[in-house]
Amino acid sequence: MNEKHYNTLNDFYRKKFGCKVFKVSLDAGFSCPNKSSGGCTFCTRTPYIGDKNDDLLVQFEKIKTMLHKKWRDAKYIAYFEAGTNTYASVETLKKTFEPLLRLDNVVGINIGTRPDCLDDDVLNYLEELSKNTYLTIELGVQSMHDETLKHINRGHTSEDVKNAIKRLKERNITTVVHIINGLPNETKEDMIKTVIELNKLGIDGIKIHMLYLENDSLISKEKFHILTKDEYIDIVCSQLRYLNKDVIIHRITSDPDKDKVKEPLWLIKKFVVLNDIDKYMKNNNIYQGDLTESR
């Protein structure tokens, strides 16, 4: 591990590729199967920071150029972040993903999707794709508690998550899960249990988010306890202790648009949260995986 007490993505990429690697976020225009039932109650936007109407190669060039101002000698991973990026025919997926892999210094591809959008044809294609590049599938899980999944209208169950991860791992496809802390009615113990259950499934990486509310989200109309910064840090550090030491931490807090977030406002100061997590772990002498055995 690096100087942090958990296994960072930046450190992993540098060891694997020998240089700085950054993700270029793309919007391929894929929809979501859950929209027909109203969508997730926390969902309000797509994360692509350019003009999603641009051609994918134009999108890639714009974001790459911007990020190169900070990291001049980096390589790239094409990150299909917005929407459900396996919610299409295999032929469409091929036409979408493969042109990006022919670009200079693109060392891999990350594909964001849902556990219920990985049929056999798609999985077979992804298995072939993984033989030609460093492929990572990012699964939106959010929680492993079915009561919560139903409450937020997630549109899949915890069993769907287990099946999706099992089938991806059978094909040796790198699998990263997204979870959200602070969902309505979940306790600290519930959030830790989500991580414990996912850790048992052999995940390769995790993104830990804090729930935040925007004015136009359905969840913002509910009344429930919003985690304080100290509560969030305590929960995250506890979760890390139950993750195997080789699980890569892709994200450890949310990064909301400061002009749209309603609460919690403490989340806007991302680097304060990151620094406070580091301080908490160091001051308490705790490490990722110190409450579980490494695989």
C-alpha positions as CSV (number, residue, x, y, z in Angstrom):
1,M,0.0,0.0,0.0
2,N,1.0,3.6,-0.4
3,E,1.2,6.2,2.4
4,K,-2.6,6.0,2.7
5,H,-4.1,3.2,4.8
6,Y,-6.2,1.9,1.9
7,N,-5.5,0.6,-1.6
8,T,-5.9,3.6,-3.9
9,L,-6.8,3.5,-7.6
10,N,-4.1,5.9,-8.5
11,D,-1.4,3.7,-6.9
12,F,-2.9,0.6,-8.6
13,Y,-2.8,2.2,-12.1
14,R,0.8,3.5,-11.6
15,K,1.9,0.0,-10.7
16,K,0.0,-1.7,-13.5
17,F,0.8,0.8,-16.4
18,G,3.9,2.5,-15.1
19,C,2.5,6.0,-15.4
20,K,-0.4,8.3,-14.5
21,V,-3.7,7.0,-16.0
22,F,-6.9,9.1,-16.0
23,K,-10.4,8.2,-16.9
24,V,-12.1,10.1,-19.7
25,S,-15.8,10.2,-18.9
26,L,-18.1,9.6,-21.9
27,D,-21.8,9.7,-22.6
28,A,-22.8,7.3,-25.4
29,G,-26.5,8.2,-25.1
30,F,-27.6,4.9,-23.6
31,S,-30.8,5.0,-21.6
32,C,-31.7,3.0,-18.5
33,P,-34.3,0.2,-18.2
34,N,-35.4,1.6,-14.9
35,K,-36.7,4.8,-16.4
36,S,-40.0,3.2,-17.4
37,S,-40.8,2.7,-13.7
38,G,-39.8,6.2,-12.7
39,G,-36.1,5.7,-12.2
40,C,-34.0,5.6,-9.0
41,T,-35.3,8.2,-6.5
42,F,-31.8,9.8,-6.1
43,C,-31.1,10.1,-9.9
44,T,-31.2,13.6,-11.5
45,R,-28.4,13.9,-14.0
46,T,-25.7,12.4,-16.2
47,P,-22.1,12.9,-15.1
48,Y,-20.5,13.8,-18.4
49,I,-19.0,17.3,-18.2
50,G,-19.0,18.2,-21.8
51,D,-21.7,18.4,-24.5
52,K,-23.3,14.9,-24.6
53,N,-24.5,15.6,-28.1
54,D,-20.9,15.5,-29.3
55,D,-19.7,12.5,-31.2
56,L,-17.9,10.1,-28.8
57,L,-14.5,10.8,-30.3
58,V,-15.1,14.5,-30.0
59,Q,-16.1,14.0,-26.4
60,F,-13.0,12.0,-25.7
61,E,-10.7,14.6,-27.3
62,K,-12.3,17.5,-25.3
63,I,-12.0,15.8,-21.9
64,K,-8.5,14.4,-22.7
65,T,-7.3,17.8,-23.6
66,M,-8.6,19.4,-20.5
67,L,-7.2,16.7,-18.2
68,H,-3.8,16.9,-20.0
69,K,-3.3,20.4,-18.6
70,K,-2.9,18.7,-15.2
71,W,-1.2,15.4,-16.3
72,R,0.9,15.9,-19.4
73,D,2.4,12.4,-19.7
74,A,-0.7,10.3,-18.8
75,K,-2.5,7.5,-20.5
76,Y,-6.2,7.1,-20.6
77,I,-9.1,4.8,-19.9
78,A,-12.3,5.4,-21.8
79,Y,-15.0,5.5,-19.2
80,F,-18.6,5.0,-20.3
81,E,-20.1,6.5,-17.2
82,A,-23.5,8.0,-18.1
83,G,-26.5,5.7,-18.5
84,T,-26.6,1.9,-18.6
85,N,-23.9,1.1,-21.1
86,T,-24.9,-2.5,-21.8
87,Y,-28.5,-1.7,-22.4
88,A,-28.3,-2.3,-26.2
89,S,-27.5,-5.0,-28.8
90,V,-24.1,-6.5,-29.0
91,E,-23.7,-4.9,-32.4
92,T,-24.4,-1.5,-31.0
93,L,-21.9,-2.1,-28.1
94,K,-19.2,-3.1,-30.6
95,K,-19.7,0.1,-32.6
96,T,-19.7,2.2,-29.4
97,F,-16.7,0.8,-27.5
98,E,-14.2,-0.4,-30.1
99,P,-13.4,2.8,-31.9
100,L,-12.1,4.3,-28.6
101,L,-9.7,1.4,-28.1
102,R,-8.0,2.2,-31.4
103,L,-6.9,5.7,-30.1
104,D,-3.3,6.3,-29.0
105,N,-2.5,5.7,-25.3
106,V,-6.0,4.3,-24.5
107,V,-5.0,1.4,-22.1
108,G,-8.4,0.3,-21.1
109,I,-12.2,0.7,-21.0
110,N,-14.6,1.1,-18.0
111,I,-18.2,0.3,-18.6
112,G,-20.9,1.5,-16.2
113,T,-24.0,-0.6,-16.1
114,R,-26.6,-2.4,-13.9
115,P,-26.7,-5.9,-12.5
116,D,-29.9,-6.6,-14.5
117,C,-28.5,-5.6,-17.9
118,L,-25.9,-8.4,-18.5
119,D,-27.5,-11.1,-20.6
120,D,-25.5,-14.0,-21.9
121,D,-24.8,-12.4,-25.3
122,V,-23.5,-9.2,-23.7
123,L,-21.4,-11.2,-21.2
124,N,-19.9,-13.3,-24.0
125,Y,-19.0,-10.1,-25.9
126,L,-17.5,-8.5,-22.8
127,E,-15.4,-11.6,-22.2
128,E,-13.9,-11.3,-25.7
129,L,-13.4,-7.6,-25.2
130,S,-11.5,-8.2,-22.0
131,K,-8.9,-10.3,-23.9
132,N,-8.0,-7.3,-26.0
133,T,-7.8,-4.5,-23.4
134,Y,-8.0,-3.8,-19.7
135,L,-11.8,-4.0,-19.2
136,T,-13.6,-3.1,-16.0
137,I,-17.3,-3.4,-15.5
138,E,-18.7,-1.0,-13.0
139,L,-22.0,-2.2,-11.4
140,G,-24.4,0.2,-9.7
141,V,-25.4,-1.7,-6.6
142,Q,-26.0,1.0,-4.0
143,S,-27.1,-1.4,-1.3
144,M,-27.4,-5.1,-0.6
145,H,-30.6,-4.6,1.4
146,D,-33.7,-5.5,-0.6
147,E,-35.9,-3.2,1.5
148,T,-33.7,-0.3,0.7
149,L,-33.5,-1.2,-3.0
150,K,-37.2,-1.2,-3.2
151,H,-37.5,2.1,-1.3
152,I,-35.2,3.9,-3.7
153,N,-37.0,2.2,-6.7
154,R,-33.7,0.7,-7.8
155,G,-35.4,-1.9,-10.0
156,H,-33.2,-4.9,-9.1
157,T,-32.6,-7.1,-6.0
158,S,-29.6,-8.1,-4.0
159,E,-29.8,-11.5,-5.7
160,D,-29.5,-9.9,-9.1
161,V,-26.3,-8.3,-7.8
162,K,-24.9,-11.7,-6.6
163,N,-25.7,-13.3,-9.9
164,A,-24.2,-10.6,-12.0
165,I,-20.9,-10.5,-10.1
166,K,-20.7,-14.4,-10.2
167,R,-21.2,-14.4,-13.9
168,L,-18.7,-11.6,-14.5
169,K,-16.1,-13.3,-12.3
170,E,-16.6,-16.7,-14.1
171,R,-15.4,-14.8,-17.2
172,N,-12.4,-13.2,-15.4
173,I,-13.8,-9.7,-15.9
174,T,-12.7,-7.1,-13.5
175,T,-15.7,-6.0,-11.5
176,V,-16.1,-2.8,-9.5
177,V,-19.2,-2.0,-7.5
178,H,-20.8,1.3,-6.5
179,I,-22.5,1.7,-3.1
180,I,-24.2,4.7,-1.5
181,N,-23.9,5.5,2.2
182,G,-26.7,7.4,3.9
183,L,-29.7,5.9,2.1
184,P,-33.0,6.3,4.0
185,N,-33.5,4.2,7.1
186,E,-30.1,2.4,6.8
187,T,-28.0,2.2,10.0
188,K,-24.2,2.1,10.2
189,E,-24.5,-1.7,10.7
190,D,-26.6,-2.0,7.5
191,M,-24.0,-0.1,5.5
192,I,-21.1,-2.2,6.8
193,K,-23.1,-5.4,6.0
194,T,-23.4,-4.2,2.4
195,V,-19.6,-4.1,2.1
196,I,-19.2,-7.4,3.9
197,E,-21.6,-9.1,1.5
198,L,-19.9,-7.6,-1.6
199,N,-16.5,-8.5,-0.3
200,K,-17.6,-12.2,-0.1
201,L,-18.4,-12.1,-3.8
202,G,-14.8,-11.4,-4.8
203,I,-15.2,-7.9,-6.1
204,D,-12.0,-6.3,-7.5
205,G,-12.9,-2.7,-6.7
206,I,-15.4,-0.4,-5.0
207,K,-16.7,3.1,-5.3
208,I,-18.1,4.5,-2.0
209,H,-20.5,7.4,-2.4
210,M,-22.3,9.6,0.1
211,L,-25.9,10.3,-0.7
212,Y,-26.6,13.9,-1.6
213,L,-29.8,15.6,-2.5
214,E,-30.5,17.8,-5.4
215,N,-33.7,19.9,-5.6
216,D,-35.3,18.0,-8.5
217,S,-34.7,14.5,-7.1
218,L,-37.6,12.4,-5.7
219,I,-35.5,11.5,-2.7
220,S,-35.1,15.2,-1.7
221,K,-38.8,15.3,-0.9
222,E,-38.4,12.7,1.8
223,K,-37.6,13.4,5.4
224,F,-34.8,11.2,6.8
225,H,-31.5,11.7,8.6
226,I,-28.7,13.0,6.5
227,L,-25.3,11.7,7.7
228,T,-23.0,14.3,9.2
229,K,-19.4,14.4,8.0
230,D,-18.1,12.7,11.1
231,E,-20.8,10.0,10.8
232,Y,-19.8,9.4,7.2
233,I,-16.1,9.2,7.9
234,D,-16.7,6.8,10.8
235,I,-18.8,4.5,8.5
236,V,-16.4,4.6,5.6
237,C,-13.4,3.8,7.7
238,S,-15.3,0.9,9.3
239,Q,-16.3,-0.4,5.8
240,L,-12.7,-0.3,4.6
241,R,-11.7,-2.6,7.5
242,Y,-14.0,-5.3,6.2
243,L,-12.7,-5.2,2.6
244,N,-9.9,-7.5,1.5
245,K,-6.6,-5.7,1.2
246,D,-6.4,-6.3,-2.5
247,V,-9.7,-4.6,-3.3
248,I,-9.0,-1.3,-5.1
249,I,-10.7,1.8,-3.7
250,H,-11.8,3.7,-6.8
251,R,-13.7,6.4,-4.9
252,I,-14.3,7.1,-1.3
253,T,-16.6,10.1,-1.3
254,S,-19.1,11.8,-3.7
255,D,-18.2,14.9,-5.8
256,P,-21.5,16.8,-6.3
257,D,-22.0,19.9,-8.4
258,K,-21.8,22.7,-5.8
259,D,-24.5,24.7,-7.7
260,K,-27.0,21.9,-7.5
261,V,-26.5,20.1,-4.2
262,K,-29.1,20.8,-1.6
263,E,-27.5,18.9,1.2
264,P,-25.2,17.9,2.8
265,L,-23.2,21.0,2.1
266,W,-20.1,19.5,3.8
267,L,-19.8,17.2,0.8
268,I,-18.8,20.1,-1.5
269,K,-15.4,20.2,0.2
270,K,-14.2,16.9,-1.3
271,F,-10.5,17.2,-0.3
272,V,-11.4,18.1,3.3
273,V,-13.4,14.8,3.5
274,L,-10.5,12.8,1.9
275,N,-8.0,14.4,4.3
276,D,-10.2,13.7,7.3
277,I,-10.6,10.0,6.3
278,D,-6.8,9.8,6.1
279,K,-6.4,11.4,9.5
280,Y,-9.1,9.2,11.1
281,M,-7.4,6.0,9.9
282,K,-3.9,7.1,10.9
283,N,-5.0,8.4,14.3
284,N,-6.8,5.2,15.1
285,N,-4.1,3.0,13.5
286,I,-6.6,1.2,11.3
287,Y,-6.1,-0.2,7.8
288,Q,-8.1,-1.6,4.9
289,G,-8.7,-5.3,5.5
290,D,-7.6,-5.4,9.1
291,L,-10.9,-7.0,10.1
292,T,-10.9,-9.6,7.4
293,E,-8.5,-12.0,5.7
294,S,-7.0,-11.3,2.3
295,R,-8.1,-13.5,-0.5
